[in-house]
Amino acid sequence: MRKFVMPSEFEPAGNAYSIMGRVSQAMKTAFELTDNADYNKEAQDAYLKAATSGDYDNLRKVSKAMFDKINKELGL
């Protein structure tokens, strides 16, 4: 399995909706592999709320933190 990474803000995948989609998919994958409640539907909703509670920089910060957490959990 490949490590989950944050896209550059200059890539097409760096737009807010793309980033949130990638994180949500990574959380779904992590939940399927670990059954850890930190990645279930409620956690995904909490991530989306936190990610959209500020500006673009906040979204990137919250998303990177989630990618880092998932990568650590999966040993990537």
Secondary structure, 3 states (H helix, E strand, C coil): CCCCCCCCCCCHHHCHHHHHHHHHHHHHHHHHHHCCHHHCHHHHHHHHHHHCCCCHHHHHHHHHHHHHHHHHHHCC
